[in-house]
Amino acid sequence: MAEIIIIGGGAAGMMAAVAAAGAGQNVVLIEKNEKLGKKLFITGKGRCNVTNACEVQDFFQHVMEHAKFLYSAVYGFDNHAVMAFFEQAGCPLKVERGQRVFPQSDHSSDIIRALEQTLRKSGVKVLLNTEVKRIMNTPIEENTETGRKKKQKYCSKVSQIELYDKKTGKQSVMRADQLIVATGGCSYVLTGSTGDGYRFAKACGHRVVPTMPALVPFAVKEAWCHQLQGLSLKNVQASVTVGGKQIYSDFGELLFTHYGVSGPLILSASSYYVHKACVDGCCNQEAKLSIDLKPALTKEQLDKRILREFDENKNKHFKNVINSLFPAKLIPLMPVLSNVDPDKRVNEITKEERERFVQTIKHLELTITGLRDYNEAVITKGGVATNEVSPSTLESKLVRGLYFAGEVLDLDALTGGFNLQIAWSTGYLAGTSAAAACG
């Protein structure tokens, strides 16, 4: 029987193994960590945002690039199929705000357990603590392949992989009739995502689009930002401009940190930043983050509200009147940022000072100095170039029997379960395609 080897025991790798084994093939899943799903375990702050329950056609609007490349994968195994799979595997799900889907238990371990149980039932052989050192290919002299629905030129075909047992230190070689690379990207390095798949792809002749952290916090220049560490703001608007051009604007929640800003709103902003402001892994243009603390009010409406507060508290100091407008940590900072004396009585504040105060509330500006590193990034931008991979099968266009799935590909999406859906869909398509190629 043919051997389908899958490198990587994350979301895409486990789903690929489930799909290939479900088609009746002999499957070996290789994971260099001591357990499967190590990165999956920490997703969604340990709750695991499995997918998003949006309409399937709406899914593609949340993919940053190459959405069309995903049509076959997503329509072949969409979000509803994913939800049905986990429900049938004994893991009940629930839908929360923004159509985000989580296990009812709020424990990512239940998602991993459902996958592991399915792998066992399907007869998948799992090798843990096993590292793939290299992929060995056999040249194809004629450079053509026949007997398939569509002729495809290949440079070589998969033959073997070289393994290293991390426990025993022994090396070995394993035959691979079909090989699926699902090694993930570079994000969350401590979970084992060290970019091995990019090295394998390059060795096989593939182009790897330069990688960067994505869905990652911003580092900022202003020192005052650090005074707000731990402050979470909900229902604010954030806009990012690069070179004076706005590239992102949305409403949501952000969090101030000791280095800058994070939170769902900022993570999404960072993906637009790396896609629209960075070239070949470098972001050299000046970028500004503007926060509107009161997006539900226009400047005029906000000014009227402040005037009412002033009229009702004419003899009070400015710092004591504004405490109803902001969280405690912001109160001492806002007069400083708007250049208004906090001890000035409100009946003495000029129109110009009030306008500055309103402007600060509506445009609290920060200078973005860069991104945090891969250790804090949810995903990786870049990866194996999609134009060298068949979108209908996820097989390499260069090496017969070599497939790519998940984050190792140059695919990424916004937060909300969309990146995991990419992993499930591409893993399933790679697994079924590899199984079909075995005959």
N, C-alpha and C positions, 0 to 999 in steps of 0.2 A: 504493500500500500504506500502511496505517496506520502511524503513528510511535508506538512505545512508548519513552518517555524515562525513564531511571532516574537519579536524582540520588544520588550516593554510591557510590564504588568500594570499599566495605568488604565484609565477609562477606555481609550481607544483600543489598546491591546487586549484587554479582557473581553470587550465586545467583539473584536475580530475573532478571538478564539471561540467564543460562544457561537458565532455565525458559521465559522468554518466547520466546527465539530457538529453543529446541527445539520450540516449538509452531508454528514457521514464520513468526513475525512479524519485522518490521523493528525492530531494537532499537538504541538509542543509549545508552551508559553514560557519564555525565559525572562526572569526578572533579577536584576543585580542586587536589589535590596533583600532584606530578610523576610519581607512580607509584600503582598500585593496591595495596590491602591494607596500607597503612602501619601501621595499628593492629594488624591481624592479625599482622603481622611480629613484634611484641613480646609477643604473648600467651603465657601459660605460660612466661614468662622466655625467650622466643625459641624455645620448643619447640612451641607451639601445641596446647593441649588441645582437640582438634577437637570432641569430644562426650563423652558418657558412655554406656557400654555396658549400662546398667541396663535392666530390663524397662520397656517403654514406659509402662505404667500408673504405674510408680514415679517417672517423670520429673516428674510434676506436683507431687509432694510437695516438690520442691526449688525450686518457683516461689514467690516471696514473696507475690504478689497476682495476682488475675485469671487463675488457672490455667485455669478453664473457657473463658476467651476463646481459649485456645491449642489447644483440642481439635481443631478442623478442621485447623489448620496442622500440628500435631505428628503426628496420625494420618495426615495426607496425605503427609507426608515426614518420617518418624521417624528416630531415631538409626541404625537399621540401614540405612535408605535412604541416609543421609549417608555411612556407612562404605563402603557398596557403591559410591557415586558416586566417592569418592576412590580406592578400589582400582582401579576401572575406568578412572579418569583417569591411572593410572600412579603413584599415590602409596600404597605399602604402609603399613598402620597396625599398631599394637600396643596392647594393653590392659594398663594398669598398676594399681597399688594404687587402690582406691576406684572401680574400673571406668572410670578415666580413659583416654581414647583419644588417642594421639599418633601422628605419623608415625614410621615405623621409624627414619628418619634423625635424629630429634630436631631437625629444622630446619623452622621455620615457613615458610621460603621454598619448600619443596617443596609445601606446601598452596597457596600463592599461585600457584606455577608451574602446578599442575594446573588451577586455575581459569582462569588466563590462556590456557592452551592450549585449553581447552574453549570459551572465549569466541571465540578466533580461528577454531576449526573451525566454530563456529555462525554465524559472520559478524557478530558484534556489533561495532558501530562504537564505539571508545573515544576519548573526548575528555579528554585530560589537561590540567592547568594551566588548567582552565576552570571558572569560578565562576558559579553561578546566582544572579542578583541578585534576581529576583522571579518569581512565578508569576502569569500573567494568565488570568483566568476570564471566561467569557461568561455573563451572567445567563440564567436559564431563567424566562420570564415565567409560564408556566402552572404551574410548580412541581411538575409530575408527569412521570413518565417511563413509557412503556408499552413493550411489546415484550420485556420481560424476564420471567423466571419469577415474580418477585415485584415488585409495584409499589413504587417507592421515591420519596419526595419529595426533591428537591434544590433548593438555592438557586441553583446555577450549575453550569457544566461547564468542565473544563480546556480551554484553547485554545492558549496559547503560553507560552514561558518566555523571559526576558531573560538573555543570557549575557555574560560578560566574559572575554576571553582574557588571562590574566595575563602571557603572554609579549609579545604585541603591543600590548596595551592597547585592542584593538578591542572594541566592543560589537556584539551581534547579537541577533536574535530567531529562535526555532525553534518550529515548530508541534509541538504535543503532543496527540495523540489520547487517549493514556493516559499518566499520569504517576505514577511510583513514587518516593516520598520515602524514602530509606534513608541518611540523613545521619549516623546515630549520635547519641550524646548529647553530654555535655560532658567526659567523662573522657579523660585523656591529651591535653590541649589541644595539645601539640606535634605530634600526629599529624594535626591539622586538625579535631578534634572541637570545634567552637565553637558548637554549638547552632543552626546555620542552620535545621535542620528545624523547630525550635520556632517560629522567626520565620515560616517559610512557613505552618505550620499556623495560627498566630494570624491571619495576613493572610487566610487562607481561611475564617475564622470559627470555627476549632476552639478548644476549651478545652485548655490545657496545664497538667497537674497540676504544681505547684511541684517543681522538681528539687533534688536533693542528691547529693553523692558517696556511693557505696555500694561495698561490698567495698573498704574503705579503712582504713588504720591509725588507731589512737586516739592522741590526745595526752593526756598525764596530768600531774597536779599534782606528784607526789612527785619531788623532786630526786634521791633515791638511785637511782631507776630509770635515770637517765642513766649511772650508773657501770657498768651492766650492758650498755652498748651493744655489739652484736655477738653477745651470748649467745643461742644458740638452745636452747630446751627442748623435748624431744620427750616424747610420752606424758604430758602434764599435762592437768588439767581446768581450764577457765576458765568462770566464771559472771559474768553481768552483771545487776545489780539497778538498777532505776530507781524512786526514791521508795519504797525498801524492798521492791519487788516484783521477783522474779526473772523476767527476760524471755528469758534464754538460758543454756544450760549444755551443754558438749560436751567431748570429749576430742580431743587433737591436738597440733599443734606451734605454738609462738609464738616470736617474736623480739623482743628488746629493742633499742630504737633510741635515738638521741640526743634524741628528742622524746617517746618513749613506747613503744608496743608494736605489733607487726605480726605477719605470719605467717598461714598458712591459717586457724588457729583464730580469730584476731582479725578477719580479714576477714569471715568468716561472722558473727561476733558483731556486727560493725558494721551488717550488713544488718538484723538484728533490731532493733538500736538505732534506725536511721533509720525503720523501719516502725512500731515500737511506742512510741518515746519522743519522736518529733519530729512537729510539726504545722506544715504549710505552710512547710517548709524550715527550721524553727527547733527547736533542742533546748535547752530551758531548765531541765529537771529535773536534779537531782543524780544522777549515775550512778556506781556502784562496780564495779570489776573485781576479782574474787577468783580467785586462782590456787592450785590444790591441786597442790603439787609431788610428792606421793606418793599419787595417787588409787587405787592398787592396795591401799593399806593403810587400815584404819579408824584412828581416833585411838587406840584401845586397842592395836591391833597395832603402830602406830608407836611408841607409848610403851614397849611391851615391848622393841622393837628397840633403842631408845635406851638403855633401862636395861641391856640386855646390853652395849652398847658402853661404858657407864659402868663396869660391873662388871669388864670386861676391861682397862680403862685407868684404874683408880682414881686414880692419882697424876699423870695427865697433865692439861694445861690443856685447857679446854673447846674452844678454837679448834683444837687439834690432834686432838681426838677426832672432830669432826664432818666432817673432810675426806673421809670415805668416803661421806657422804650427799649431797654437792652438787658441781656443777662448780666449778672453781677460782674463778671470778669471784664466786660466791655465798658462798663460805666466810667472807670477812671481814665480809660484810654481815649474815648471819643472826643473829649474836649481838647486833648493834646493834639490828636490827628487833625482836628478842624481848626486848630489855633484859636481857641476861645478860652479865656481865663475861667477855670472851673469855679473860682470863688466870686466871680462877678454876679451881681444880682440880675435876674432876668429882665427887669424893667430897664436895665442899662445896656442890654445887648443890642448892637446895631443891626440894621437890616443886612449889611454885608456879612457880619459874623453869623447871622442866622442862615444866610444863603450858603456860606461855607459849610456850616453844620449839616444842612440838607444834602449838599453835594457829597460830603463824606459818607453819609448814610447810604446814599444811592450808588456811590462809586468808591467803595473801600478798595484801594488799589495796592497790589503787591507785584513785585518784580520776580518773575520765574528765572531762577538761575540754572535749573536742570532737573533731572529726574532722579529719584532714588534708584538703587541698583536692583539686580535680579532677585535678591533675597526678599524684597518687598513687592515684587511684581507678580500680578496674578497670572499673566500670560506673557508670551514672547511674540513680538512683531518680527516678521521675516521668516526665513526657513527655506525648505526645498522649493525651488521655482515650480509653480503650478503648470507652466507651459511645457514642462518636460515630463508631466504625469498625465495619463489618460483620465479625464473626468468621469468617464462612464464605468471604469473599473478600478481606478487608482493604481494601475500598474505603470511602472516606469516605461518611458518611451525609448530608453537606452538599454536597459537590461531586462531580458525576459525573465518572468517569475519573481520580480522584485516589486513590492508594493509599499506605499507610504500611507499612513493614517494618523490623524490627530494633529497635535500642536507642532510636530516636526515639519509640517507643510507650511507654506507661506500663507496662512489663514489666521485671522483673528477677528473677534467681534466685541461688542460692548458687554457690560455687565448685565446680569439678569437670567443666567442659565444658557445663554446662546453659545458660549465657548464649549461647554460640556455637550451641548447638542451636536456641535461640529464633531467632537470626539466620538460620540455614539454613532452618528450617521456614517462618518468616514470609516470607522472601525468595522461597522457592519458591512459596508460595501466592499472593503478590502478583503474581509473574511469570506464573503460569498463569492467574490471574483476569483480568489485564490483556489477555493474549493471547486468552482466550475472549471478552472484551468486544469485541474487534476483529472478531469474526465469521470 
